[in-house]
Amino acid sequence: PVFLFLGSLAENQISNKGAKALARSLLVNRSLMVLDLRSNSIGPTGAKSLADALKKNQILLSLK
């Protein structure tokens, strides 16, 4: 198993497409507890995808 407790993707020009891919990953996440997405280009549709995934994710404790 891979254990990753903190992930920073801040300032990586992540768009809605990238946010949707991250959302799919969050649905199967078993180890990421902190994720930093500050200063990206995530719009309303990407944010909604992330929010929907977070409703099902019980591992992630902090999203910035």
mmCIF file of the N, C-alpha and C atoms, coordinates in Angstrom:
data_MODEL
# 
_entry.id   MODEL 
# 
loop_
_atom_site.group_PDB 
_atom_site.id 
_atom_site.type_symbol 
_atom_site.label_atom_id 
_atom_site.label_alt_id 
_atom_site.label_comp_id 
_atom_site.label_asym_id 
_atom_site.label_entity_id 
_atom_site.label_seq_id 
_atom_site.pdbx_PDB_ins_code 
_atom_site.Cartn_x 
_atom_site.Cartn_y 
_atom_site.Cartn_z 
_atom_site.occupancy 
_atom_site.B_iso_or_equiv 
_atom_site.pdbx_formal_charge 
_atom_site.auth_seq_id 
_atom_site.auth_comp_id 
_atom_site.auth_asym_id 
_atom_site.auth_atom_id 
_atom_site.pdbx_PDB_model_num 
ATOM 1   N N  . PRO A 1 1  ? 0.817   -1.207 0.000   1.00 0.00 ? 1  PRO A N  1 
ATOM 2   C CA . PRO A 1 1  ? 0.000   0.000  0.000   1.00 0.00 ? 1  PRO A CA 1 
ATOM 3   C C  . PRO A 1 1  ? 0.853   1.260  0.000   1.00 0.00 ? 1  PRO A C  1 
ATOM 4   N N  . VAL A 1 2  ? 0.321   2.310  -0.598  1.00 0.00 ? 2  VAL A N  1 
ATOM 5   C CA . VAL A 1 2  ? 1.005   3.600  -0.629  1.00 0.00 ? 2  VAL A CA 1 
ATOM 6   C C  . VAL A 1 2  ? 0.341   4.510  0.393   1.00 0.00 ? 2  VAL A C  1 
ATOM 7   N N  . PHE A 1 3  ? 1.165   5.140  1.212   1.00 0.00 ? 3  PHE A N  1 
ATOM 8   C CA . PHE A 1 3  ? 0.639   6.042  2.223   1.00 0.00 ? 3  PHE A CA 1 
ATOM 9   C C  . PHE A 1 3  ? 1.086   7.456  1.918   1.00 0.00 ? 3  PHE A C  1 
ATOM 10  N N  . LEU A 1 4  ? 0.146   8.307  1.589   1.00 0.00 ? 4  LEU A N  1 
ATOM 11  C CA . LEU A 1 4  ? 0.415   9.704  1.295   1.00 0.00 ? 4  LEU A CA 1 
ATOM 12  C C  . LEU A 1 4  ? -0.553  10.516 2.135   1.00 0.00 ? 4  LEU A C  1 
ATOM 13  N N  . PHE A 1 5  ? -0.018  11.225 3.095   1.00 0.00 ? 5  PHE A N  1 
ATOM 14  C CA . PHE A 1 5  ? -0.888  11.936 4.011   1.00 0.00 ? 5  PHE A CA 1 
ATOM 15  C C  . PHE A 1 5  ? -1.099  13.395 3.627   1.00 0.00 ? 5  PHE A C  1 
ATOM 16  N N  . LEU A 1 6  ? -0.151  13.979 2.869   1.00 0.00 ? 6  LEU A N  1 
ATOM 17  C CA . LEU A 1 6  ? -0.228  15.386 2.509   1.00 0.00 ? 6  LEU A CA 1 
ATOM 18  C C  . LEU A 1 6  ? 0.111   15.544 1.036   1.00 0.00 ? 6  LEU A C  1 
ATOM 19  N N  . GLY A 1 7  ? -0.739  16.232 0.305   1.00 0.00 ? 7  GLY A N  1 
ATOM 20  C CA . GLY A 1 7  ? -0.471  16.488 -1.108  1.00 0.00 ? 7  GLY A CA 1 
ATOM 21  C C  . GLY A 1 7  ? -0.671  17.948 -1.430  1.00 0.00 ? 7  GLY A C  1 
ATOM 22  N N  . SER A 1 8  ? 0.321   18.554 -2.054  1.00 0.00 ? 8  SER A N  1 
ATOM 23  C CA . SER A 1 8  ? 0.193   19.943 -2.457  1.00 0.00 ? 8  SER A CA 1 
ATOM 24  C C  . SER A 1 8  ? 0.244   20.037 -3.976  1.00 0.00 ? 8  SER A C  1 
ATOM 25  N N  . LEU A 1 9  ? -0.826  20.533 -4.539  1.00 0.00 ? 9  LEU A N  1 
ATOM 26  C CA . LEU A 1 9  ? -0.903  20.800 -5.968  1.00 0.00 ? 9  LEU A CA 1 
ATOM 27  C C  . LEU A 1 9  ? -1.172  22.290 -6.193  1.00 0.00 ? 9  LEU A C  1 
ATOM 28  N N  . ALA A 1 10 ? -0.773  23.090 -5.222  1.00 0.00 ? 10 ALA A N  1 
ATOM 29  C CA . ALA A 1 10 ? -0.980  24.541 -5.308  1.00 0.00 ? 10 ALA A CA 1 
ATOM 30  C C  . ALA A 1 10 ? -0.179  25.114 -6.472  1.00 0.00 ? 10 ALA A C  1 
ATOM 31  N N  . GLU A 1 11 ? -0.748  26.105 -7.126  1.00 0.00 ? 11 GLU A N  1 
ATOM 32  C CA . GLU A 1 11 ? -0.100  26.849 -8.209  1.00 0.00 ? 11 GLU A CA 1 
ATOM 33  C C  . GLU A 1 11 ? 0.363   25.937 -9.348  1.00 0.00 ? 11 GLU A C  1 
ATOM 34  N N  . ASN A 1 12 ? -0.505  25.042 -9.786  1.00 0.00 ? 12 ASN A N  1 
ATOM 35  C CA . ASN A 1 12 ? -0.177  24.126 -10.873 1.00 0.00 ? 12 ASN A CA 1 
ATOM 36  C C  . ASN A 1 12 ? -1.058  24.300 -12.099 1.00 0.00 ? 12 ASN A C  1 
ATOM 37  N N  . GLN A 1 13 ? -1.786  25.389 -12.177 1.00 0.00 ? 13 GLN A N  1 
ATOM 38  C CA . GLN A 1 13 ? -2.656  25.675 -13.318 1.00 0.00 ? 13 GLN A CA 1 
ATOM 39  C C  . GLN A 1 13 ? -3.663  24.558 -13.580 1.00 0.00 ? 13 GLN A C  1 
ATOM 40  N N  . ILE A 1 14 ? -4.167  23.959 -12.518 1.00 0.00 ? 14 ILE A N  1 
ATOM 41  C CA . ILE A 1 14 ? -5.172  22.909 -12.656 1.00 0.00 ? 14 ILE A CA 1 
ATOM 42  C C  . ILE A 1 14 ? -6.489  23.550 -13.089 1.00 0.00 ? 14 ILE A C  1 
ATOM 43  N N  . SER A 1 15 ? -7.076  22.997 -14.130 1.00 0.00 ? 15 SER A N  1 
ATOM 44  C CA . SER A 1 15 ? -8.322  23.535 -14.696 1.00 0.00 ? 15 SER A CA 1 
ATOM 45  C C  . SER A 1 15 ? -9.497  22.671 -14.252 1.00 0.00 ? 15 SER A C  1 
ATOM 46  N N  . ASN A 1 16 ? -10.668 22.951 -14.826 1.00 0.00 ? 16 ASN A N  1 
ATOM 47  C CA . ASN A 1 16 ? -11.837 22.120 -14.543 1.00 0.00 ? 16 ASN A CA 1 
ATOM 48  C C  . ASN A 1 16 ? -11.586 20.659 -14.916 1.00 0.00 ? 16 ASN A C  1 
ATOM 49  N N  . LYS A 1 17 ? -10.920 20.450 -16.043 1.00 0.00 ? 17 LYS A N  1 
ATOM 50  C CA . LYS A 1 17 ? -10.618 19.086 -16.492 1.00 0.00 ? 17 LYS A CA 1 
ATOM 51  C C  . LYS A 1 17 ? -9.743  18.365 -15.464 1.00 0.00 ? 17 LYS A C  1 
ATOM 52  N N  . GLY A 1 18 ? -8.728  19.046 -14.970 1.00 0.00 ? 18 GLY A N  1 
ATOM 53  C CA . GLY A 1 18 ? -7.860  18.461 -13.950 1.00 0.00 ? 18 GLY A CA 1 
ATOM 54  C C  . GLY A 1 18 ? -8.592  18.212 -12.649 1.00 0.00 ? 18 GLY A C  1 
ATOM 55  N N  . ALA A 1 19 ? -9.477  19.137 -12.280 1.00 0.00 ? 19 ALA A N  1 
ATOM 56  C CA . ALA A 1 19 ? -10.257 18.980 -11.048 1.00 0.00 ? 19 ALA A CA 1 
ATOM 57  C C  . ALA A 1 19 ? -11.187 17.773 -11.151 1.00 0.00 ? 19 ALA A C  1 
ATOM 58  N N  . LYS A 1 20 ? -11.757 17.551 -12.328 1.00 0.00 ? 20 LYS A N  1 
ATOM 59  C CA . LYS A 1 20 ? -12.625 16.385 -12.516 1.00 0.00 ? 20 LYS A CA 1 
ATOM 60  C C  . LYS A 1 20 ? -11.830 15.089 -12.384 1.00 0.00 ? 20 LYS A C  1 
ATOM 61  N N  . ALA A 1 21 ? -10.596 15.082 -12.898 1.00 0.00 ? 21 ALA A N  1 
ATOM 62  C CA . ALA A 1 21 ? -9.732  13.900 -12.764 1.00 0.00 ? 21 ALA A CA 1 
ATOM 63  C C  . ALA A 1 21 ? -9.375  13.675 -11.293 1.00 0.00 ? 21 ALA A C  1 
ATOM 64  N N  . LEU A 1 22 ? -9.074  14.759 -10.574 1.00 0.00 ? 22 LEU A N  1 
ATOM 65  C CA . LEU A 1 22 ? -8.792  14.634 -9.143  1.00 0.00 ? 22 LEU A CA 1 
ATOM 66  C C  . LEU A 1 22 ? -10.013 14.120 -8.391  1.00 0.00 ? 22 LEU A C  1 
ATOM 67  N N  . ALA A 1 23 ? -11.182 14.586 -8.786  1.00 0.00 ? 23 ALA A N  1 
ATOM 68  C CA . ALA A 1 23 ? -12.415 14.145 -8.138  1.00 0.00 ? 23 ALA A CA 1 
ATOM 69  C C  . ALA A 1 23 ? -12.590 12.632 -8.291  1.00 0.00 ? 23 ALA A C  1 
ATOM 70  N N  . ARG A 1 24 ? -12.295 12.114 -9.473  1.00 0.00 ? 24 ARG A N  1 
ATOM 71  C CA . ARG A 1 24 ? -12.382 10.663 -9.680  1.00 0.00 ? 24 ARG A CA 1 
ATOM 72  C C  . ARG A 1 24 ? -11.394 9.937  -8.768  1.00 0.00 ? 24 ARG A C  1 
ATOM 73  N N  . SER A 1 25 ? -10.224 10.511 -8.591  1.00 0.00 ? 25 SER A N  1 
ATOM 74  C CA . SER A 1 25 ? -9.223  9.912  -7.704  1.00 0.00 ? 25 SER A CA 1 
ATOM 75  C C  . SER A 1 25 ? -9.679  9.942  -6.251  1.00 0.00 ? 25 SER A C  1 
ATOM 76  N N  . LEU A 1 26 ? -10.339 11.013 -5.866  1.00 0.00 ? 26 LEU A N  1 
ATOM 77  C CA . LEU A 1 26 ? -10.812 11.119 -4.487  1.00 0.00 ? 26 LEU A CA 1 
ATOM 78  C C  . LEU A 1 26 ? -11.871 10.067 -4.151  1.00 0.00 ? 26 LEU A C  1 
ATOM 79  N N  . LEU A 1 27 ? -12.565 9.596  -5.167  1.00 0.00 ? 27 LEU A N  1 
ATOM 80  C CA . LEU A 1 27 ? -13.584 8.566  -4.933  1.00 0.00 ? 27 LEU A CA 1 
ATOM 81  C C  . LEU A 1 27 ? -12.973 7.243  -4.484  1.00 0.00 ? 27 LEU A C  1 
ATOM 82  N N  . VAL A 1 28 ? -11.729 7.006  -4.844  1.00 0.00 ? 28 VAL A N  1 
ATOM 83  C CA . VAL A 1 28 ? -11.060 5.753  -4.464  1.00 0.00 ? 28 VAL A CA 1 
ATOM 84  C C  . VAL A 1 28 ? -9.904  5.997  -3.490  1.00 0.00 ? 28 VAL A C  1 
ATOM 85  N N  . ASN A 1 29 ? -9.737  7.230  -3.031  1.00 0.00 ? 29 ASN A N  1 
ATOM 86  C CA . ASN A 1 29 ? -8.663  7.596  -2.119  1.00 0.00 ? 29 ASN A CA 1 
ATOM 87  C C  . ASN A 1 29 ? -8.738  6.802  -0.822  1.00 0.00 ? 29 ASN A C  1 
ATOM 88  N N  . ARG A 1 30 ? -7.587  6.263  -0.408  1.00 0.00 ? 30 ARG A N  1 
ATOM 89  C CA . ARG A 1 30 ? -7.519  5.529  0.854   1.00 0.00 ? 30 ARG A CA 1 
ATOM 90  C C  . ARG A 1 30 ? -6.411  6.050  1.763   1.00 0.00 ? 30 ARG A C  1 
ATOM 91  N N  . SER A 1 31 ? -5.679  7.101  1.315   1.00 0.00 ? 31 SER A N  1 
ATOM 92  C CA . SER A 1 31 ? -4.553  7.543  2.132   1.00 0.00 ? 31 SER A CA 1 
ATOM 93  C C  . SER A 1 31 ? -4.320  9.055  2.171   1.00 0.00 ? 31 SER A C  1 
ATOM 94  N N  . LEU A 1 32 ? -4.788  9.790  1.186   1.00 0.00 ? 32 LEU A N  1 
ATOM 95  C CA . LEU A 1 32 ? -4.552  11.235 1.154   1.00 0.00 ? 32 LEU A CA 1 
ATOM 96  C C  . LEU A 1 32 ? -5.452  11.928 2.166   1.00 0.00 ? 32 LEU A C  1 
ATOM 97  N N  . MET A 1 33 ? -4.822  12.603 3.143   1.00 0.00 ? 33 MET A N  1 
ATOM 98  C CA . MET A 1 33 ? -5.592  13.236 4.205   1.00 0.00 ? 33 MET A CA 1 
ATOM 99  C C  . MET A 1 33 ? -5.662  14.756 4.075   1.00 0.00 ? 33 MET A C  1 
ATOM 100 N N  . VAL A 1 34 ? -4.677  15.356 3.398   1.00 0.00 ? 34 VAL A N  1 
ATOM 101 C CA . VAL A 1 34 ? -4.619  16.806 3.237   1.00 0.00 ? 34 VAL A CA 1 
ATOM 102 C C  . VAL A 1 34 ? -4.286  17.099 1.776   1.00 0.00 ? 34 VAL A C  1 
ATOM 103 N N  . LEU A 1 35 ? -5.073  17.976 1.157   1.00 0.00 ? 35 LEU A N  1 
ATOM 104 C CA . LEU A 1 35 ? -4.843  18.331 -0.237  1.00 0.00 ? 35 LEU A CA 1 
ATOM 105 C C  . LEU A 1 35 ? -4.915  19.846 -0.389  1.00 0.00 ? 35 LEU A C  1 
ATOM 106 N N  . ASP A 1 36 ? -3.882  20.420 -0.982  1.00 0.00 ? 36 ASP A N  1 
ATOM 107 C CA . ASP A 1 36 ? -3.807  21.868 -1.193  1.00 0.00 ? 36 ASP A CA 1 
ATOM 108 C C  . ASP A 1 36 ? -3.959  22.157 -2.690  1.00 0.00 ? 36 ASP A C  1 
ATOM 109 N N  . LEU A 1 37 ? -5.045  22.799 -3.056  1.00 0.00 ? 37 LEU A N  1 
ATOM 110 C CA . LEU A 1 37 ? -5.321  23.156 -4.444  1.00 0.00 ? 37 LEU A CA 1 
ATOM 111 C C  . LEU A 1 37 ? -5.368  24.674 -4.648  1.00 0.00 ? 37 LEU A C  1 
ATOM 112 N N  . ARG A 1 38 ? -4.779  25.421 -3.747  1.00 0.00 ? 38 ARG A N  1 
ATOM 113 C CA . ARG A 1 38 ? -4.832  26.888 -3.839  1.00 0.00 ? 38 ARG A CA 1 
ATOM 114 C C  . ARG A 1 38 ? -4.158  27.402 -5.111  1.00 0.00 ? 38 ARG A C  1 
ATOM 115 N N  . SER A 1 39 ? -4.644  28.527 -5.566  1.00 0.00 ? 39 SER A N  1 
ATOM 116 C CA . SER A 1 39 ? -4.074  29.268 -6.707  1.00 0.00 ? 39 SER A CA 1 
ATOM 117 C C  . SER A 1 39 ? -4.027  28.435 -7.981  1.00 0.00 ? 39 SER A C  1 
ATOM 118 N N  . ASN A 1 40 ? -5.128  27.785 -8.309  1.00 0.00 ? 40 ASN A N  1 
ATOM 119 C CA . ASN A 1 40 ? -5.279  27.067 -9.562  1.00 0.00 ? 40 ASN A CA 1 
ATOM 120 C C  . ASN A 1 40 ? -6.390  27.725 -10.370 1.00 0.00 ? 40 ASN A C  1 
ATOM 121 N N  . SER A 1 41 ? -6.735  27.140 -11.493 1.00 0.00 ? 41 SER A N  1 
ATOM 122 C CA . SER A 1 41 ? -7.764  27.708 -12.378 1.00 0.00 ? 41 SER A CA 1 
ATOM 123 C C  . SER A 1 41 ? -9.025  26.851 -12.369 1.00 0.00 ? 41 SER A C  1 
ATOM 124 N N  . ILE A 1 42 ? -9.397  26.377 -11.202 1.00 0.00 ? 42 ILE A N  1 
ATOM 125 C CA . ILE A 1 42 ? -10.580 25.526 -11.081 1.00 0.00 ? 42 ILE A CA 1 
ATOM 126 C C  . ILE A 1 42 ? -11.818 26.417 -11.035 1.00 0.00 ? 42 ILE A C  1 
ATOM 127 N N  . GLY A 1 43 ? -12.739 26.179 -11.978 1.00 0.00 ? 43 GLY A N  1 
ATOM 128 C CA . GLY A 1 43 ? -13.972 26.958 -12.049 1.00 0.00 ? 43 GLY A CA 1 
ATOM 129 C C  . GLY A 1 43 ? -15.124 26.234 -11.368 1.00 0.00 ? 43 GLY A C  1 
ATOM 130 N N  . PRO A 1 44 ? -16.332 26.729 -11.569 1.00 0.00 ? 44 PRO A N  1 
ATOM 131 C CA . PRO A 1 44 ? -17.519 26.169 -10.915 1.00 0.00 ? 44 PRO A CA 1 
ATOM 132 C C  . PRO A 1 44 ? -17.754 24.682 -11.215 1.00 0.00 ? 44 PRO A C  1 
ATOM 133 N N  . THR A 1 45 ? -17.547 24.249 -12.450 1.00 0.00 ? 45 THR A N  1 
ATOM 134 C CA . THR A 1 45 ? -17.820 22.835 -12.758 1.00 0.00 ? 45 THR A CA 1 
ATOM 135 C C  . THR A 1 45 ? -16.780 21.919 -12.117 1.00 0.00 ? 45 THR A C  1 
ATOM 136 N N  . GLY A 1 46 ? -15.533 22.359 -12.101 1.00 0.00 ? 46 GLY A N  1 
ATOM 137 C CA . GLY A 1 46 ? -14.496 21.573 -11.433 1.00 0.00 ? 46 GLY A CA 1 
ATOM 138 C C  . GLY A 1 46 ? -14.727 21.516 -9.931  1.00 0.00 ? 46 GLY A C  1 
ATOM 139 N N  . ALA A 1 47 ? -15.121 22.649 -9.363  1.00 0.00 ? 47 ALA A N  1 
ATOM 140 C CA . ALA A 1 47 ? -15.398 22.712 -7.928  1.00 0.00 ? 47 ALA A CA 1 
ATOM 141 C C  . ALA A 1 47 ? -16.574 21.807 -7.566  1.00 0.00 ? 47 ALA A C  1 
ATOM 142 N N  . LYS A 1 48 ? -17.579 21.762 -8.422  1.00 0.00 ? 48 LYS A N  1 
ATOM 143 C CA . LYS A 1 48 ? -18.728 20.887 -8.156  1.00 0.00 ? 48 LYS A CA 1 
ATOM 144 C C  . LYS A 1 48 ? -18.312 19.421 -8.201  1.00 0.00 ? 48 LYS A C  1 
ATOM 145 N N  . SER A 1 49 ? -17.471 19.061 -9.140  1.00 0.00 ? 49 SER A N  1 
ATOM 146 C CA . SER A 1 49 ? -16.986 17.684 -9.222  1.00 0.00 ? 49 SER A CA 1 
ATOM 147 C C  . SER A 1 49 ? -16.238 17.303 -7.943  1.00 0.00 ? 49 SER A C  1 
ATOM 148 N N  . LEU A 1 50 ? -15.393 18.216 -7.474  1.00 0.00 ? 50 LEU A N  1 
ATOM 149 C CA . LEU A 1 50 ? -14.655 17.961 -6.237  1.00 0.00 ? 50 LEU A CA 1 
ATOM 150 C C  . LEU A 1 50 ? -15.608 17.850 -5.046  1.00 0.00 ? 50 LEU A C  1 
ATOM 151 N N  . ALA A 1 51 ? -16.579 18.739 -4.976  1.00 0.00 ? 51 ALA A N  1 
ATOM 152 C CA . ALA A 1 51 ? -17.539 18.713 -3.868  1.00 0.00 ? 51 ALA A CA 1 
ATOM 153 C C  . ALA A 1 51 ? -18.337 17.417 -3.856  1.00 0.00 ? 51 ALA A C  1 
ATOM 154 N N  . ASP A 1 52 ? -18.754 16.957 -5.016  1.00 0.00 ? 52 ASP A N  1 
ATOM 155 C CA . ASP A 1 52 ? -19.505 15.707 -5.096  1.00 0.00 ? 52 ASP A CA 1 
ATOM 156 C C  . ASP A 1 52 ? -18.654 14.529 -4.636  1.00 0.00 ? 52 ASP A C  1 
ATOM 157 N N  . ALA A 1 53 ? -17.373 14.529 -5.014  1.00 0.00 ? 53 ALA A N  1 
ATOM 158 C CA . ALA A 1 53 ? -16.474 13.448 -4.607  1.00 0.00 ? 53 ALA A CA 1 
ATOM 159 C C  . ALA A 1 53 ? -16.231 13.482 -3.106  1.00 0.00 ? 53 ALA A C  1 
ATOM 160 N N  . LEU A 1 54 ? -16.144 14.682 -2.539  1.00 0.00 ? 54 LEU A N  1 
ATOM 161 C CA . LEU A 1 54 ? -15.887 14.808 -1.104  1.00 0.00 ? 54 LEU A CA 1 
ATOM 162 C C  . LEU A 1 54 ? -17.055 14.314 -0.264  1.00 0.00 ? 54 LEU A C  1 
ATOM 163 N N  . LYS A 1 55 ? -18.233 14.298 -0.829  1.00 0.00 ? 55 LYS A N  1 
ATOM 164 C CA . LYS A 1 55 ? -19.391 13.762 -0.104  1.00 0.00 ? 55 LYS A CA 1 
ATOM 165 C C  . LYS A 1 55 ? -19.210 12.277 0.181   1.00 0.00 ? 55 LYS A C  1 
ATOM 166 N N  . LYS A 1 56 ? -18.430 11.595 -0.669  1.00 0.00 ? 56 LYS A N  1 
ATOM 167 C CA . LYS A 1 56 ? -18.237 10.152 -0.527  1.00 0.00 ? 56 LYS A CA 1 
ATOM 168 C C  . LYS A 1 56 ? -16.886 9.794  0.083   1.00 0.00 ? 56 LYS A C  1 
ATOM 169 N N  . ASN A 1 57 ? -15.943 10.731 0.059   1.00 0.00 ? 57 ASN A N  1 
ATOM 170 C CA . ASN A 1 57 ? -14.604 10.479 0.573   1.00 0.00 ? 57 ASN A CA 1 
ATOM 171 C C  . ASN A 1 57 ? -14.585 10.680 2.088   1.00 0.00 ? 57 ASN A C  1 
ATOM 172 N N  . GLN A 1 58 ? -14.163 9.660  2.809   1.00 0.00 ? 58 GLN A N  1 
ATOM 173 C CA . GLN A 1 58 ? -14.131 9.760  4.269   1.00 0.00 ? 58 GLN A CA 1 
ATOM 174 C C  . GLN A 1 58 ? -12.715 9.815  4.818   1.00 0.00 ? 58 GLN A C  1 
ATOM 175 N N  . ILE A 1 59 ? -11.721 9.911  3.949   1.00 0.00 ? 59 ILE A N  1 
ATOM 176 C CA . ILE A 1 59 ? -10.325 9.942  4.364   1.00 0.00 ? 59 ILE A CA 1 
ATOM 177 C C  . ILE A 1 59 ? -9.767  11.362 4.400   1.00 0.00 ? 59 ILE A C  1 
ATOM 178 N N  . LEU A 1 60 ? -10.072 12.157 3.378   1.00 0.00 ? 60 LEU A N  1 
ATOM 179 C CA . LEU A 1 60 ? -9.534  13.502 3.282   1.00 0.00 ? 60 LEU A CA 1 
ATOM 180 C C  . LEU A 1 60 ? -10.093 14.367 4.403   1.00 0.00 ? 60 LEU A C  1 
ATOM 181 N N  . LEU A 1 61 ? -9.192  14.978 5.173   1.00 0.00 ? 61 LEU A N  1 
ATOM 182 C CA . LEU A 1 61 ? -9.608  15.801 6.316   1.00 0.00 ? 61 LEU A CA 1 
ATOM 183 C C  . LEU A 1 61 ? -9.526  17.289 6.044   1.00 0.00 ? 61 LEU A C  1 
ATOM 184 N N  . SER A 1 62 ? -8.649  17.684 5.103   1.00 0.00 ? 62 SER A N  1 
ATOM 185 C CA . SER A 1 62 ? -8.456  19.096 4.845   1.00 0.00 ? 62 SER A CA 1 
ATOM 186 C C  . SER A 1 62 ? -8.235  19.326 3.354   1.00 0.00 ? 62 SER A C  1 
ATOM 187 N N  . LEU A 1 63 ? -8.976  20.294 2.814   1.00 0.00 ? 63 LEU A N  1 
ATOM 188 C CA . LEU A 1 63 ? -8.822  20.707 1.417   1.00 0.00 ? 63 LEU A CA 1 
ATOM 189 C C  . LEU A 1 63 ? -8.702  22.219 1.410   1.00 0.00 ? 63 LEU A C  1 
ATOM 190 N N  . LYS A 1 64 ? -7.604  22.716 0.874   1.00 0.00 ? 64 LYS A N  1 
ATOM 191 C CA . LYS A 1 64 ? -7.377  24.170 0.803   1.00 0.00 ? 64 LYS A CA 1 
ATOM 192 C C  . LYS A 1 64 ? -7.472  24.599 -0.637  1.00 0.00 ? 64 LYS A C  1 
# 
